[in-house]
């Protein structure tokens, strides 16, 4: 790796925590039930999704936190990475 390159993990705003929780998302007005794979104060990785494009705006409802709107920044197989525009408190779901 060149010195000018930055590892993906070093660019993250907050560390990720692995979880396996049910979550609801709203995409283009449609409600879907999915699984929360990991969470950080800056975003989430959600599994059990398909047909969602990078750049889409998604509302994620996380038990204990409530609805949070974010933008899809990465799509792989049946997972989407969603970045939040602001830092959220994740401590309610880690108890």
N, C-alpha and C positions, 0 to 999 in steps of 0.2 A: 504494500500500500504506500502510495506517495504521501509525503507530509502534508500536502495541500488537500488530501481527501479526508473526509470525516466519516467515521463509521455511523451507520444508521442509529445505533443505540446511543451514540454520543450527541445526536441531534434532538433526541426526544426531550420534551419539556418536563416529563415526569416518569418515574419508573412504572412498569406495568405489573399488574398482579393477576395471576391466573385464577379464574373462577369458573363455575358452571352453574349459571342461573337462568331461569326463564326471563325473557324480556319481550316487550312489545315495541314494534316500530311502526311508523306511519310514513309511507313513501307514496308520493303523488296521490294522496287522499285515501290510500288503501292501508288497512291495518293488517299486520302480519305478526305471528308469534314466532320467535326465534330463541337462540341460546346466546347468552353473554359468555364469551370465551376468555377475554381478559379486559381489564379496566385500568385506567390511570386517570389522573386529574385532568388530563388533556384530551382524552378520547377513549374509544372502546373498539374491540374486535368482536364482531357478531357472526355466529355460524348459523347455518340453516337458511341461507338466503340465496336467491338467484334472480337474475334479471334486473339487477340494480347497477347503474352506471356510475363511473367516477364523475364527481362533480354534483351528484344528486344531493338535495337537501333532505335530511331524514330527522324525524323526531323519535327519540329513543326514550321509552318509559322504563325506568329502573326502579324496582321496589325499594323503598326507603329513601330514594333521591327525588323521584318524580320525573316529569318529562324534560328532556334536554335536547335542543336542536343542534345538529351538526352537519358537516359536509363529508361525503364519501371521498376519501383520498386514495384508496387502493381496493381493488377487487381481485380475489383469487378463489377459484373453484366456487365453493359455496360459502365464502366468508367475505365480509366487507369491513374495512377499517374506516372508522368515522372519527374525524377531528372536531372537537368542540371549539367555538370561538373564544371561550373563556375557561378559566380553571374552575372545576367543580369539586366539591367535597365528597370523597368516596368513603369516608369512615363509616357512614350508616350501613353499608353493605358488607363491611369487613368484620362486623361484630359477631 
